[in-house]
Amino acid sequence: MNLYVSNLGFNTDDEELKNLFTPFGDVSSAKVIMDKIMNKSRGFGFVEMPDDTAANKAIAELNGAMADGRSIKVSEARPREERPRNKW
């Protein structure tokens, strides 16, 4: 299951994000989304967990939990929507 994690602290990196979810089960990947120009965290990321039961437990226990001084939000990620490309 792919999870969306928002309201992350701007100092949180991929490894810290992975460590946050590891107590609930195997984590296939954890990625904090970075601003390409500023090379800083955009405050959200994605975590992939192969076991749906473990992922649902992580959602239940981590949604609203404090991490890096912020109350994070965790939910199942929605599929990425296609956006129209600019024709300029």
N, CA, C and O atoms as a DFTB+ gen file, in Angstrom:
352 C
 N C O
     1  1       0.854      -1.178       0.000
     2  2       0.000       0.000       0.000
     3  2       0.896       1.236       0.000
     4  3       1.901       1.288       0.708
     5  1       0.523       2.212      -0.791
     6  2       1.259       3.461      -0.859
     7  2       0.580       4.468       0.060
     8  3      -0.625       4.695      -0.046
     9  1       1.347       5.069       0.957
    10  2       0.812       6.013       1.935
    11  2       1.309       7.423       1.638
    12  3       2.447       7.622       1.214
    13  1       0.433       8.392       1.870
    14  2       0.759       9.810       1.721
    15  2       0.940      10.372       3.132
    16  3       0.076      10.195       3.991
    17  1       2.053      11.040       3.362
    18  2       2.354      11.605       4.681
    19  2       2.576      13.110       4.501
    20  3       3.462      13.529       3.757
    21  1       1.765      13.915       5.190
    22  2       1.896      15.368       5.048
    23  2       2.174      16.023       6.393
    24  3       2.099      15.393       7.447
    25  1       2.497      17.308       6.319
    26  2       2.851      18.131       7.470
    27  2       4.148      17.665       8.141
    28  3       4.318      17.766       9.356
    29  1       5.055      17.151       7.302
    30  2       6.359      16.730       7.817
    31  2       7.209      17.955       8.144
    32  3       7.084      19.005       7.514
    33  1       8.070      17.797       9.138
    34  2       9.027      18.853       9.437
    35  2       9.975      19.012       8.254
    36  3      10.290      18.032       7.579
    37  1      10.429      20.223       7.997
    38  2      11.265      20.472       6.831
    39  2      12.666      19.884       6.960
    40  3      13.421      19.889       5.988
    41  1      13.028      19.377       8.136
    42  2      14.314      18.711       8.324
    43  2      14.215      17.194       8.197
    44  3      15.233      16.503       8.228
    45  1      12.995      16.669       8.053
    46  2      12.807      15.225       7.942
    47  2      13.353      14.741       6.602
    48  3      13.039      15.298       5.550
    49  1      14.180      13.686       6.657
    50  2      14.714      13.122       5.418
    51  2      14.125      11.728       5.180
    52  3      13.327      11.242       5.981
    53  1      14.521      11.092       4.080
    54  2      13.982       9.787       3.698
    55  2      14.187       8.736       4.794
    56  3      13.282       7.956       5.092
    57  1      15.363       8.722       5.380
    58  2      15.682       7.714       6.402
    59  2      14.823       7.903       7.653
    60  3      14.337       6.925       8.221
    61  1      14.635       9.130       8.080
    62  2      13.789       9.405       9.245
    63  2      12.341       9.003       8.972
    64  3      11.665       8.462       9.847
    65  1      11.873       9.271       7.760
    66  2      10.515       8.891       7.386
    67  2      10.362       7.371       7.423
    68  3       9.365       6.856       7.929
    69  1      11.340       6.668       6.894
    70  2      11.317       5.202       6.918
    71  2      11.310       4.692       8.355
    72  3      10.544       3.789       8.689
    73  1      12.154       5.263       9.199
    74  2      12.249       4.828      10.599
    75  2      10.946       5.048      11.356
    76  3      10.648       4.311      12.296
    77  1      10.170       6.045      10.966
    78  2       8.886       6.339      11.598
    79  2       7.889       5.198      11.358
    80  3       7.068       4.899      12.225
    81  1       7.960       4.566      10.188
    82  2       7.003       3.528       9.806
    83  2       7.499       2.107      10.052
    84  3       6.686       1.183      10.087
    85  1       8.790       1.904      10.221
    86  2       9.367       0.564      10.404
    87  2       8.776      -0.207      11.581
    88  3       8.625      -1.423      11.463
    89  1       8.427       0.423      12.720
    90  2       7.841      -0.352      13.823
    91  2       6.520      -1.059      13.461
    92  3       6.101      -1.985      14.156
    93  1       5.874      -0.621      12.379
    94  2       4.583      -1.206      11.994
    95  2       4.718      -2.322      10.971
    96  3       3.759      -3.050      10.716
    97  1       5.900      -2.462      10.385
    98  2       6.119      -3.526       9.400
    99  2       7.173      -3.124       8.388
   100  3       7.819      -2.083       8.511
   101  1       7.330      -3.978       7.379
   102  2       8.334      -3.765       6.338
   103  2       7.998      -2.521       5.519
   104  3       6.847      -2.304       5.141
   105  1       9.018      -1.709       5.254
   106  2       8.858      -0.504       4.440
   107  2       9.666      -0.707       3.162
   108  3      10.892      -0.817       3.204
   109  1       8.970      -0.755       2.024
   110  2       9.644      -0.945       0.732
   111  2      10.395       0.309       0.317
   112  3      11.513       0.237      -0.193
   113  1       9.766       1.468       0.541
   114  2      10.414       2.733       0.198
   115  2       9.799       3.860       1.010
   116  3       8.649       3.790       1.443
   117  1      10.595       4.895       1.203
   118  2      10.144       6.102       1.892
   119  2      10.824       7.271       1.201
   120  3      12.050       7.312       1.099
   121  1      10.028       8.223       0.728
   122  2      10.580       9.328      -0.039
   123  2       9.947      10.645       0.388
   124  3       8.732      10.821       0.292
   125  1      10.778      11.564       0.858
   126  2      10.340      12.928       1.152
   127  2      10.474      13.706      -0.155
   128  3      11.529      13.672      -0.789
   129  1       9.422      14.401      -0.559
   130  2       9.435      15.149      -1.810
   131  2      10.173      16.473      -1.604
   132  3       9.892      17.236      -0.680
   133  1      11.120      16.709      -2.497
   134  2      11.982      17.882      -2.383
   135  2      11.649      18.915      -3.460
   136  3      11.274      18.567      -4.580
   137  1      11.794      20.195      -3.099
   138  2      11.673      21.275      -4.066
   139  2      12.930      21.231      -4.936
   140  3      14.045      21.273      -4.415
   141  1      12.761      21.148      -6.237
   142  2      13.899      20.997      -7.150
   143  2      14.805      22.225      -7.186
   144  3      16.019      22.102      -7.348
   145  1      14.222      23.385      -7.037
   146  2      15.013      24.609      -7.138
   147  2      15.740      24.905      -5.823
   148  3      16.939      25.181      -5.816
   149  1      14.999      24.845      -4.715
   150  2      15.574      25.190      -3.415
   151  2      16.276      24.008      -2.737
   152  3      17.024      24.199      -1.778
   153  1      16.037      22.792      -3.233
   154  2      16.592      21.565      -2.655
   155  2      16.243      21.439      -1.165
   156  3      17.077      21.057      -0.343
   157  1      14.973      21.775      -0.840
   158  2      14.462      21.663       0.525
   159  2      13.197      20.818       0.481
   160  3      12.541      20.720      -0.555
   161  1      12.866      20.220       1.598
   162  2      11.650      19.420       1.704
   163  2      10.427      20.285       1.420
   164  3      10.374      21.457       1.793
   165  1       9.436      19.675       0.743
   166  2       8.167      20.370       0.497
   167  2       7.162      20.057       1.607
   168  3       6.026      20.529       1.562
   169  1       7.573      19.258       2.609
   170  2       6.718      19.003       3.771
   171  2       5.807      17.804       3.632
   172  3       4.926      17.596       4.467
   173  1       6.005      17.003       2.583
   174  2       5.218      15.778       2.438
   175  2       6.053      14.702       1.770
   176  3       7.113      14.971       1.206
   177  1       5.550      13.473       1.847
   178  2       6.276      12.358       1.252
   179  2       5.380      11.146       1.088
   180  3       4.180      11.192       1.360
   181  1       5.988      10.064       0.636
   182  2       5.274       8.818       0.390
   183  2       6.028       7.657       1.005
   184  3       7.259       7.616       0.991
   185  1       5.268       6.710       1.549
   186  2       5.839       5.498       2.138
   187  2       5.121       4.314       1.503
   188  3       3.893       4.296       1.422
   189  1       5.887       3.332       1.057
   190  2       5.291       2.131       0.472
   191  2       5.520       0.965       1.425
   192  3       6.649       0.674       1.821
   193  1       4.414       0.299       1.787
   194  2       4.462      -0.871       2.664
   195  2       3.763      -2.030       1.946
   196  3       2.613      -1.890       1.528
   197  1       4.448      -3.177       1.798
   198  2       3.858      -4.293       1.054
   199  2       2.691      -4.968       1.776
   200  3       1.839      -5.568       1.121
   201  1       2.631      -4.887       3.082
   202  2       1.577      -5.532       3.869
   203  2       0.472      -4.516       4.182
   204  3       0.688      -3.580       4.952
   205  1      -0.704      -4.701       3.585
   206  2      -1.815      -3.759       3.781
   207  2      -2.258      -3.669       5.238
   208  3      -2.641      -2.596       5.705
   209  1      -2.206      -4.790       5.959
   210  2      -2.603      -4.788       7.371
   211  2      -1.664      -3.893       8.180
   212  3      -2.110      -3.103       9.013
   213  1      -0.368      -4.025       7.928
   214  2       0.627      -3.198       8.626
   215  2       0.451      -1.724       8.236
   216  3       0.567      -0.836       9.081
   217  1       0.173      -1.477       6.964
   218  2      -0.013      -0.105       6.491
   219  2      -1.236       0.531       7.150
   220  3      -1.186       1.690       7.562
   221  1      -2.325      -0.217       7.252
   222  2      -3.533       0.315       7.894
   223  2      -3.300       0.591       9.374
   224  3      -3.830       1.559       9.919
   225  1      -2.508      -0.258      10.026
   226  2      -2.168      -0.030      11.438
   227  2      -1.322       1.246      11.569
   228  3      -1.513       2.032      12.496
   229  1      -0.391       1.437      10.634
   230  2       0.439       2.649      10.658
   231  2      -0.429       3.896      10.466
   232  3      -0.222       4.907      11.137
   233  1      -1.394       3.823       9.554
   234  2      -2.300       4.951       9.334
   235  2      -3.050       5.263      10.627
   236  3      -3.120       6.415      11.057
   237  1      -3.609       4.219      11.239
   238  2      -4.413       4.403      12.453
   239  2      -3.598       5.009      13.595
   240  3      -4.105       5.844      14.344
   241  1      -2.350       4.596      13.730
   242  2      -1.552       5.035      14.874
   243  2      -0.724       6.297      14.622
   244  3      -0.425       7.036      15.559
   245  1      -0.350       6.547      13.366
   246  2       0.512       7.695      13.095
   247  2      -0.255       8.935      12.634
   248  3       0.267      10.045      12.738
   249  1      -1.470       8.776      12.133
   250  2      -2.234       9.948      11.705
   251  2      -2.533      10.818      12.933
   252  3      -3.212      10.387      13.865
   253  1      -2.018      12.032      12.914
   254  2      -2.179      12.943      14.049
   255  2      -1.054      12.861      15.067
   256  3      -1.021      13.647      16.014
   257  1      -0.133      11.922      14.887
   258  2       0.992      11.776      15.815
   259  2       1.995      12.910      15.617
   260  3       2.047      13.527      14.553
   261  1       2.779      13.174      16.641
   262  2       3.809      14.202      16.577
   263  2       5.106      13.614      16.035
   264  3       5.563      12.562      16.485
   265  1       5.688      14.305      15.069
   266  2       6.985      13.909      14.513
   267  2       7.737      15.190      14.171
   268  3       7.217      16.043      13.451
   269  1       8.931      15.325      14.673
   270  2       9.752      16.515      14.447
   271  2       9.001      17.786      14.845
   272  3       9.123      18.825      14.196
   273  1       8.214      17.680      15.936
   274  2       7.511      18.838      16.463
   275  2       6.241      19.220      15.711
   276  3       5.677      20.288      15.949
   277  1       5.784      18.348      14.797
   278  2       4.589      18.657      14.009
   279  2       3.621      17.482      14.051
   280  3       4.034      16.328      14.165
   281  1       2.339      17.785      13.959
   282  2       1.302      16.755      13.918
   283  2       1.147      16.293      12.461
   284  3       0.602      17.013      11.625
   285  1       1.635      15.084      12.174
   286  2       1.617      14.599      10.789
   287  2       0.257      14.010      10.427
   288  3      -0.518      13.602      11.292
   289  1      -0.004      13.979       9.145
   290  2      -1.227      13.375       8.626
   291  2      -0.814      12.213       7.732
   292  3       0.064      12.358       6.882
   293  1      -1.452      11.056       7.926
   294  2      -1.119       9.857       7.160
   295  2      -2.402       9.290       6.572
   296  3      -3.389       9.105       7.283
   297  1      -2.387       9.016       5.283
   298  2      -3.542       8.419       4.619
   299  2      -3.066       7.578       3.440
   300  3      -1.904       7.646       3.037
   301  1      -3.988       6.781       2.895
   302  2      -3.649       6.021       1.700
   303  2      -3.507       7.007       0.548
   304  3      -4.341       7.893       0.361
   305  1      -2.439       6.836      -0.218
   306  2      -2.198       7.741      -1.344
   307  2      -3.189       7.456      -2.462
   308  3      -3.526       6.305      -2.738
   309  1      -3.641       8.516      -3.091
   310  2      -4.517       8.373      -4.256
   311  2      -3.644       8.274      -5.500
   312  3      -2.524       8.783      -5.515
   313  1      -4.150       7.620      -6.543
   314  2      -3.373       7.562      -7.797
   315  2      -3.129       8.967      -8.332
   316  3      -3.967       9.858      -8.196
   317  1      -1.991       9.138      -8.928
   318  2      -1.629      10.442      -9.474
   319  2      -2.531      10.762     -10.664
   320  3      -2.723       9.939     -11.560
   321  1      -3.077      11.972     -10.650
   322  2      -3.952      12.397     -11.739
   323  2      -3.124      13.011     -12.856
   324  3      -2.152      13.728     -12.615
   325  1      -3.529      12.714     -14.075
   326  2      -2.876      13.325     -15.226
   327  2      -3.268      14.794     -15.289
   328  3      -4.447      15.135     -15.193
   329  1      -2.292      15.645     -15.449
   330  2      -2.558      17.069     -15.575
   331  2      -2.255      17.486     -17.010
   332  3      -1.300      16.998     -17.614
   333  1      -3.064      18.382     -17.550
   334  2      -2.774      18.849     -18.920
   335  2      -1.448      19.586     -18.955
   336  3      -1.115      20.353     -18.052
   337  1      -0.713      19.339     -20.001
   338  2       0.582      20.001     -20.155
   339  2       0.392      21.356     -20.827
   340  3      -0.476      21.526     -21.683
   341  1       1.219      22.315     -20.423
   342  2       1.193      23.625     -21.072
   343  2       1.655      23.474     -22.506
   344  3       2.568      22.701     -22.795
   345  1       1.035      24.203     -23.389
   346  2       1.409      24.138     -24.798
   347  2       2.264      25.331     -25.200
   348  3       2.362      25.651     -26.385
   349  1       2.874      25.982     -24.241
   350  2       3.722      27.142     -24.540
   351  2       5.049      26.714     -25.003
   352  3       5.899      27.553     -25.302
